Amino acid sequence: MRLVFDGDPADPSEPVGVTPRGGLALEPFWLYANEAVSPPRYAWVVDPFAFFAAAFDLSGLPRPDPSTLNGRRVYMSHVDGDGFFNLTEFDRRKTSGQVYTEEFLSKRPESPFTISVIAGYYDLALYKGPDSIRLSRAALDRRNVEPAAHGYSHPLVWRTGEAALKIPGYTVDALKETVGSVRLINERLLPPGKAAGLFLWTGDCLPGADAVQAAERAGLLNINGGGGRFDAQHPSYAYLMPLSRRVAGARQLYAPASNENDFTNLWSGPYYGYRDAITTFERTGAPRRVKPVDVYVHFYSAEKYASIGALRKVYDWAHAQPLIPVFAGTYARSARDFFAMRVLRLGPRRFRLEGGAALRTVRFDDAVGEPDLSLSTGVIGFRRDLGSLYVHLDGSERREIAFAARPLRRPYLEQANFEVDSWEPRAAG
């Protein structure tokens, strides 16, 4: 990019450029931002995909990609625990948790759901009785449900300790909110052999270092915050959030998409607003796949007629797409290992991937040919889609991808809508 100031062509300025040692993009020529209007407006000035690929000289290199598994776009659905005990507007004898269980968990038994509850409820006299325990277990103790914790008191503002649940004598404590809430759910709500290992951030989703570090030290996966939209009101990739943020050496993983609050004006209406999430799912899937599909709501979405109808429409759309359904924990492990994988170039057409075993896909955006599976290790297949080559990996700590002018043919997996635990190609299949 070359600009001329003051009409003097002899004194040009180049605010964006790529050199052999990297790239440079000066503000405001790389990203447009106007935060004086509501909502704020953002747009990329440069093409971020082309700019960073050129600046980091990524041509021909594999790119770790947690949006895809076994050649298909990842689909997940996770539910925050807010509103589980709210009474629904169409049957005052049923809670939102009960209606969500009946309308979605029971009617889609082959679809994975990640379901969280707020642990502190079960320390309050009104909710720790057998009826509340029974309702909660009916949602969590299912083959298609991955249990998760959504805090002990549900902090609304982590920095100040403001919480949604007022528990006598309790002030927000990072360890109790994360590790303690998971322990309580495992002890009181889950049967032997089933345990929660995932924490869903609450409220403003801006936990301090003490909370994120507590979750990491306990071996808990964590997710929430982030998200983003890409639709008529948010018409740019600039409205999408990254995979995670660093918090004093620990890592908070972001949710891939915004929840229904962003579509209902913080749950003030219109309550059918979440149906518009479909546009974001479509635009983040093609012509360039940048995010998985994440149907992400709270239990109070099962409280109103309009919100249930919107959620049913979104689920119907997702189930009609060629996706691979996984638990949110599976995606979280993949996104976590995105940062653990090292890519080593062994030669002009050979790469070694070290670490990041839970990340099972790398993507080539350049014309690189076809992998030779007889020379590769830890590769179970590949698929060309959206102008890229997606290479499917097994769970080994060290994988190698080799390309050859005339690759030896052998059986390989092109695409699958299920996870693959082991793979052994033989002469006959």
N, C-alpha and C positions, 0 to 999 in steps of 0.2 A: 504494500500500500504506500503510495507517494502522494503527499499533500503539498500544495504551494500556498504560502502565506503572503499577504500584502501584495499579491500580484507579481511577485518576483520569481520567475522560473529558475533563476540561478541560485536560489536559496530554498531548495525543497526540504521537506521533513518527511521522514519515514517512520511513523509511529508503530508500525507492525512489520515485522520481518523475521526471517529464519536464516540462521547462519550455520556453518559446520559445527559450532559449539553450543547450539541451542537456539531458542526463539525469544522474541521480545514483543510484547504488546502493551502499549502505554494506555493508561486511562485517559479519556473515556472511549478510546477507539476499539476496545475489545469487548466491552459490555455496556449496554445502555441501561441506566437505572434512573427512574424517577419516583422517588419515595414521597414527593410532595402531594401526590394524588392518592385517592383511596378507591380501590386497592392499589398498591404500588405497581408500577409497570417496569418490566424487565425484558430485555431482548439481547441476544448475542449479535454483535456487530461483525465479528469474524466467525467463520465456521469453526466451532471448537473441535470438532472431530478431525478436520483436516489440519488445523493449526497444531494441535498437540501431537498428532502423528508425525508431522514434519519436524516440529521442534525437538522431539525426543528420538527422531530417526527410527520409527517403529516399523518401517517397511519390511514385510516378510516375517515379522515376529509373531508368535502366538500371544493372544491376549486372554488372560483368565476371565471367565464369563459366568457368574453365578445366576444369570437370568435363564440359563438353558441347561437341560439335563437330558441325556440320551436323545439329542436331536430335536427336542420339543421345548417350547417355552414353559417355564415353571409356573404352576398355579398353586396358591395357598389361600387359606382363609383363617384369620385369627380374630378373636372376640375379646375385648376388654371387659372386665367384670362389672363395670358400672351399670346399675339398674337391674341387677339380677332379681332383686326382691320387689321391684316396682310392680304395682297392679296394672294390668292392661285395661285399655279404655273400652274394650268390647266384651270383657268377661272379668268383672271385679273379683272373681274367686281365683283367678290365675295370675301368677307372676310372669314378668317378662322372660325370666329364665326358663320357666315351665313352657311358655308358648314357643320360645326359640327352640327348645328341645323337641317339642312335638312337630313344629312346622319345618324344621331344617335338619336337625341331627337325626331324627327318626326316619324322615322321608328320603334322606340321601345317605344310606348306611355304608355305601362304598366310597364316599367322598371324605377325605381327611379334614378335620377341623382342629384348630388349636384353641382351647377354651380356658379362660382364666377366671378366677374369682378373687375377691378381696378378702384376705384371711381374717382381718380384724372383726368382721361380722360374727364370726363363730366364737368370739369372746364376749359378745353382748347377749344379755339375757333374752332379748326378743328373738334372736336368730340362732342360738346354739341348741335349741330344742330338736327333738327327733324329726319334726316335719321339715324344718329347714335343711337339716342334714340329708334327709331322704331326697328332697328336691335337688340339692347340689350333687349328690352322688348319681342321680339319674342322668345328669348332664355330663359328668366327668368320667364315670365308669362305663365307657363304651369303647368298642374295638376301634372305631373310627375317630376317637378323640384323643388328642395329646393334651394332658393337663398342664396348666401354667399358673403362676402367681401374678396378681396385679396389686401388689403391695399389702401392707398390714392395715394402715389407716388411709391409704390412697392419698399421698401428698399431692396437693394441687400446685403449689409453688415450692419446689425443692429447696430453693435458696433460703426462704423464710420459715419453712416448716409448716406452712398452712396446709391443713389436711381436710379431706371431705368427710371423713369418719371421725366423730368426736368420741374418743374412748377415755373414760374417767382415769385420771392419773397418768396418762401416757402422753409423751411428747415425741415427735418424729425422731427416730433413730435409724441411721443408714443400715446397720446390720440387721435390725429387727424387720425393717421394711423389705429387705431383699432375702437374705438367708433365712431369717425367722419366719417370714410369710410362707416360703416354700416348705419349711419343716412342718409348720402347723397344718398346711393342706395335706401333706403326705401322711401325717399322723391321724388326722380326724376324718378325712374325706375319701382317701384312696385305699383300695384293697391291697393286700400283700402282693408284691410283684409288679405293682404299678406306682410310678413316682414322677413327680414334676421335676424337670430340670431346666425350665425356661422361665425367665422373669420378664414381664411386660411393663415397661416404664409407664408412669402415671402422670396425670395433670399436664403441666407444661413440658414434661419430658426433657427437663434440663437438670438431671441429677448432678450433684457435686462429685468430686473425685473419690470421696469416702464411700459413696454408694456404689459407683461403678467398680472400684477396686474390691469392695466387699463381695460383689457378685463374681468377679473374676477369680478371686482367691478361693471361693467355694466351688469353683468349677461350673458355675451357672452360665448358660447362654442368656443373652439379654437382647431385647429388641424394642423398638418404638421411638417416636419422634421422627423427624425428617419428613418423608412422604413427598407430596407435591402433586400438582395438577397440570394437565396439558390439554386445554380445551379453548372454546371461543373467548372466555374471559381471561385465560392464561395461555396466550398463543405463542409459546416459545419453550424450547428445552431449558431455558434459564429458570423456569419455575420449578424444575425438578431438583431434588436434593441428592447428595452423594450417598455412598454406601454406609458411611459411618462418620463419627467425629471422635477425635482423641481427647481424653480427659485425664491430664496428668499421668500419661503413660498407659492408662487403661483405654479400652475402646468401647464406645456405645454404638451398637448397630442400629441403623435407622430402618423403620418400616418402608417398604418399597412404594407405598401409596398412602394418600390421605384417607382418613376415616370419614364417617358420615357427618361429623361436626362441621367439616369444611364445606359441605354441600347443603347444610340446613341452617346456616348462620348461627352456629353454636347452639344447635338444637332449639331454635326459636321459630323455625319454619322457613321455607316450605318443607314439610316432613317427607315428601316424596323426592327430595333433592338428590338422594344418593344414586338414583337411577342414572344421573349424568356422569357417574364415575366410568361408565362404559366408554365414553369418548376418550378419556385419559388412557384406559387400557388399550384401546385401538391405536392411539397415536404413539404410545411408547412401545408398541410391538411391531410396527411397520411404518415407513419403509426401512427403519433401522430399529432393531430390538435393543432397548436400553434398560428395561425393567421387567420383572416378572409380573404376573397378574396377582394382586393381593386384595381379596375381598375382606376389608378390615372395618369392623363396626363395634359398637357397644351393645350390651344386652338390651338397653332401652330402645333399640331399633325394633324390638318385638313388642313394643308398648302401644303403637298406634297403627291404625288401619293403613294409612298412607305409607308409613315407613316399612311395614311388612311387605306391601305390594312392591315398593321400590327394591327391597332386598331380594325378593323372589325374582324380579326381572333381571337383576344383576347375576344371581346364581344361575338362572336359566341361560343367560348369555354365555357365562364362563363354561358351563357344561356342554355347550354346543361347539366349543372351539377345540382345535387339536392341541391340547395342552397336556402336561404331565402333572398330576396332582400330588402334592407332598405336604407334610406337616411344616409349620413355621419353623420348628426346630431344625429340620433338614436344611431349609434355606439359610437359617442363621449360622449353621456350621459351615456351609459353603461360603457365605459372605465373610465369615471370620477367617477362613483359610485363604481367601483372596489375598490377604495381606501376609500370609505365611509362605506362599508359593514363590520360589526363585526360578527364573527362566535362564538357562545357560545355553549359549550357542556352541554346539560341538563342531559344526562345520556349516557350509553354505546351505545344506538341506537337512540338517539334523539338530534336534533340540533336546535338552534334558530338563525335566521339571522336577524340582526337589521341594519336599514339604507340601503342605496344603492338601493333604490326602482327601479331605472331604469335599474339595472343589473338583468336580468331575467333568468339566468342560473347558476347553480353550478354543478360541476362535481366531481364524486367519482372515483378514479383510483384503488381502492381496492375492493375486493369482499365484498359487504355490504348487499346483498340481494335486496329486492324490497320495495320501500316506501309503507307504509300503508296510503292511501289517506284519510281514515276515521279518522285517528289520526293526520294527518298533516293539516296545515293551510297555505293558500297562494300557494299551489302546484297544478298545473293544469295537470301535466303529467310527463312522463319520457321516456327515450329511451336508450337502450344499443347500443353503437357504438364504434368501434375502441378499444374495450377492456375496455371501461369506461362506467359509468352510468351517463347520463346527465339528470338532474332534472329541469323541466320547472316551473318557478315561475310566479305569477301575480305581480302587481305593488304595493303591500302593503309595508308599512314601516317595518312590522314585519312578518316574515314567519317562520314556524316550519316544520321540516322534521322528520318524525318518521318512523322507520323500525320495522317490526314485523315478527315473525317466520312464521305466516300464515296470511298475509295481507288480509283484507277484500276487495273483488273485487268491483269496481265501475267504471263508465266510466272515461276515462282519455285520454288526448291528447298525442299521440305518436310522431307525427311530423307534421309540417305545414310549408308551404312556404309563410305564411302571418302573420302579427302581430295580437295578440289577445288582445282586449281591455277589455273584461270581460268574465267570465267563471262561469257557474252555473250548476254543475252536478245534475241530477235528477234520480229518480229510473229507468225511462225508457230511459234515454239517456242524 
